[in-house]
Amino acid sequence: MATTIQISEETKKKLFIVMNQLEKMGGQRVTYDETIIYLLENQKTEVNKEVFLKNIKKYQGILKPGEGKVLLKELRKEDYEREKRFSTNFNRS
């Protein structure tokens, strides 16, 4: 089932550039849908360790001992549930 999404002209231009790169790599036409799927599946999250440590030091001493572990466990559970819902919805398409 196709749907319509709204994106800015700037985003459309950037998406078109990626789409052209994929077409050059694969040697065949690529749809916007395939381009978005490629970007979602190949996204990379890079964390600069120095910046991360600098930012986290601002919050040192705010949480009670052990509270951070509990919060982290809850956040990981939420991420797992969100990923599970996303993959279920994505696989239905």
Backbone as a ProteinNet text record, in pm:
[ID]
protein_1_A
[PRIMARY]
MATTIQISEETKKKLFIVMNQLEKMGGQRVTYDETIIYLLENQKTEVNKEVFLKNIKKYQGILKPGEGKVLLKELRKEDYEREKRFSTNFNRS
[TERTIARY]
84.5	0	88.8	71.5	149.8	87.8	171.5	124.5	201.8	153.5	219.3	279.8	402.1	465.6	504.6	515.7	556.7	699.9	783.1	921.6	955	1053.5	1094	1168.6	1180.8	1255.1	1400.9	1456.9	1596.3	1614.3	1521.3	1526.8	1510.7	1421.7	1399.8	1527	1596.8	1722	1826.5	1837.5	1935.1	1900.3	1772.2	1726.5	1753.6	1733.7	1758.3	1906.5	1994.3	2139.1	2174.2	2120	2146.6	2089.5	1971	1907.7	1994.8	2050.4	2139.1	2264.7	2319.2	2437.9	2406.3	2290.7	2249.7	2230	2173.7	2153.8	2287.5	2385	2518.5	2583.3	2568.1	2628.2	2562.7	2431.6	2359	2335.1	2349.3	2328.4	2183.8	2089.8	1947.8	1871.4	1749	1665.2	1634.6	1627.3	1595.9	1481.8	1385	1271.7	1305.1	1222.5	1239	1222.4	1127.7	1102.9	1227.7	1288.6	1410.4	1524.5	1529.9	1633.5	1615.2	1493.6	1465.8	1495.5	1455.9	1484.7	1635.4	1709.4	1856.1	1912.7	1866.1	1916.6	1883.7	1763.9	1724.7	1806.2	1830.6	1903.1	2053.5	2105	2248.9	2291.3	2200.8	2237.4	2345.6	2434	2543	2534.6	2550.2	2553.3	2695.2	2757.4	2893.8	2892.2	2958.3	2965.1	3110.3	3130.4	3263	3282.4	3374.6	3394.3	3426.8	3512	3550.9	3432.4	3353.3	3235.8	3134.4	3115	3021	3060.6	3188.2	3235.1	3224.6	3255	3244.3	3100.1	3005.8	2863.9	2810.8	2853.4	2799.5	2853.2	2971	3027.5	2941.9	2866.5	2778.1	2672.5	2639.2	2530.9	2580.5	2709.5	2766.9	2712.3	2665.5	2615.2	2467.9	2398.7	2256.8	2171.8	2208.9	2133.5	2185.2	2095.9	2134.3	2208.9	2291.9	2364.7	2268.4	2298.7	2216.8	2099.8	2062.4	1947.7	1974.6	2097.7	2135	2115.8	2151.9	2136.2	1989.8	1905.3	1761.6	1706.6	1744.6	1698.6	1746.9	1873.3	1928.6	1852.9	1821.9	1747.4	1609.4	1542.3	1410.7	1420.4	1521.9	1539.4	1569.2	1650.9	1680.7	1555.3	1471.3	1346.3	1255	1246.2	1165.3	1218.4	1351	1411.6	1381.4	1391.1	1362.8	1218.1	1125.5	983.7	957.5	1018.5	1001.9	1057.9	1174.6	1236	1149.9	1093.5	1007.8	882.8	820	702.4	738.3	853	895.4	919.9	993.1	1024.6	898.4	804.6	677.1	600.7	590.4	519.2	590.3	721.2	801.4	789.5	786.6	779.8	642	540	404.5	393.8	474.9	466.6	509
-117.3	0	123.3	208.4	330.9	438.9	531.6	643.7	768.1	881.1	1007.3	1063.6	1113.9	1180.3	1320.7	1409.8	1546.6	1565.9	1612.1	1643.9	1777.9	1844.1	1973	1952.8	2059.2	2051.8	2015.8	2067.7	2038.3	1888.9	1831.2	1688.1	1606.9	1649.8	1579.9	1581.3	1694.5	1704.4	1608.2	1603.4	1514.4	1368	1335.7	1199.5	1161.3	1256	1232.7	1204.8	1274.6	1252.1	1110	1066	929.2	828.4	857	767.7	753	862.6	856.3	775.1	790.5	713.1	563.9	528.7	387.4	332.1	413.8	370.5	345.8	432.2	414	286.7	261.9	143	15.4	15.2	-106	-121.5	-12.3	-19.1	-30.8	2.3	-2.9	104.9	131.1	233.7	196.8	299.5	282.7	377.8	330.5	414.5	492.5	592.2	665.9	571.5	480.3	384	299.6	248.4	167.9	250.5	377.3	466.2	488.1	511.6	532.8	405.6	290.9	163.5	145.2	174.6	164.7	253.2	376.5	469.2	420.6	368.2	319.2	197.3	108.6	-14.1	7.9	114.7	137.4	259.3	308.7	425.5	389.5	482	460.9	567.8	524.2	618.1	621.3	733.4	747.9	839.7	796.8	875.5	916.4	1046	1096.7	1079.3	993.6	957.2	1078.9	1167	1284.8	1377.9	1402.9	1489.3	1425.2	1293.6	1222.4	1235.4	1209.8	1217.5	1359	1457.4	1597.5	1631.5	1588.5	1617	1542.8	1418.8	1339	1385.8	1446	1495.5	1606.1	1677.2	1783.1	1726.6	1600.3	1538.8	1450.7	1449.2	1366.2	1409.8	1313.2	1341.1	1373.1	1379.6	1413.2	1292.9	1173.8	1053.5	989.4	923.2	848	721.8	665.1	542.7	432.2	370.6	262.1	307.7	434.2	484.3	486.4	512.9	515.9	380.5	272.8	138.8	104.9	146.7	121.1	197	324.3	404.6	346.7	304.6	246.2	119.6	37.4	-86.2	-54.5	47.4	87.2	140.4	222.9	278.4	169.2	73	-38	-118.8	-138.3	-211.6	-135.6	-3.8	78.7	72.7	80.9	71.4	-63.3	-169.7	-304.3	-313.1	-261	-265.7	-182.7	-63.5	22.7	-44.7	-107.3	-176.8	-295.4	-364.5	-479.7	-434.6	-323.8	-271.4	-226.5	-158.6	-108.9	-223.3	-325.6	-436	-513.9	-525.1	-592.7	-514.4	-382.5	-298.7	-295.7	-292.5	-286	-414.1	-526.7	-656	-683.3	-614.7	-631.1	-567.1	-466.2	-390.9	-473
0	0	0	-96	-106.8	-20.2	23.6	103.5	63.1	102.5	71.3	198	187.2	300.7	258.9	354.9	325.7	371.2	279.5	311.4	247.4	301.7	247.1	115.3	39.7	-86.4	-59.5	47.8	83.6	112.2	187.4	217.1	89.2	2.1	-124.7	-209.3	-212.1	-287.9	-231.7	-98.5	-34.8	-61.5	-53.4	-79.7	-225.1	-315.6	-457.3	-484.1	-413.5	-427.8	-385.7	-271.5	-224.4	-323.4	-374.6	-470.2	-595.6	-644.4	-761	-731.7	-612.2	-574.4	-571.8	-518.4	-514.2	-655.4	-742.7	-881.1	-950.1	-923.8	-982.5	-929.1	-799.1	-737.4	-789.5	-801.3	-838.9	-987.1	-1061.6	-1205.4	-1248.6	-1158.9	-1194.9	-1119.4	-1164.7	-1102.2	-957.6	-874.1	-733	-699.9	-623.8	-585	-458.6	-429.8	-305.4	-186.5	-197.8	-91.1	-63.6	-169.1	-153.4	-94.8	-133.2	-80.5	68.8	110.1	253	331.7	278.7	345.5	359.6	252.3	257.4	368.7	375.3	477.5	618.3	637.1	769.1	810.8	716.8	748.9	764	705.4	706.6	786.1	869.5	948.4	1049.8	1072.2	1166.6	1274.3	1395.1	1505.6	1558.5	1541.9	1590.8	1711.8	1815.8	1937.9	1959.1	1972	2003.2	2153.5	2192	2332.3	2418.9	2369.8	2448.8	2473.1	2369.1	2382.5	2476.3	2462.4	2548.6	2695.3	2724.2	2862.8	2917.6	2835.1	2877.9	2913.8	2829.2	2854.6	2975.6	2993.4	3104.1	3239.8	3241	3367.1	3426.2	3343.7	3392.6	3487.8	3469.5	3546.7	3661.2	3681	3787	3923.3	4000.1	4134.4	4141.3	4028.1	4028.6	4070.5	4023.3	4055.4	4183.7	4252	4371.5	4328.6	4414.9	4378.7	4333.9	4221.1	4168.7	4083.1	4094.8	4019.9	3868.9	3832.2	3691.4	3624.8	3695.4	3640	3617.1	3710	3696.8	3576.1	3563.1	3450.2	3317.2	3314.1	3192.3	3153.5	3251.9	3226	3168.1	3223	3173.4	3030	3003.4	2869.6	2767.5	2805.8	2714.6	2684.2	2785.6	2766.4	2669.9	2687.9	2598	2455.3	2439.5	2306.8	2242	2320.4	2269.1	2221.1	2300.7	2263.9	2138	2130.6	2014.1	1888.9	1901.2	1788.4	1745	1842.1	1813.6	1737.3	1781.9	1712.7	1571.8	1558.7	1428.8	1331.8	1378.2	1287.9	1251.4	1344.4	1314.8	1209.5	1227.9	1131.9	998.3	1000.4	877.7	797.9	865.6	797.4	738.3	787.6	732.8	595.4	570.8	443.6	325.2
[MASK]
+++++++++++++++++++++++++++++++++++++++++++++++++++++++++++++++++++++++++++++++++++++++++++++

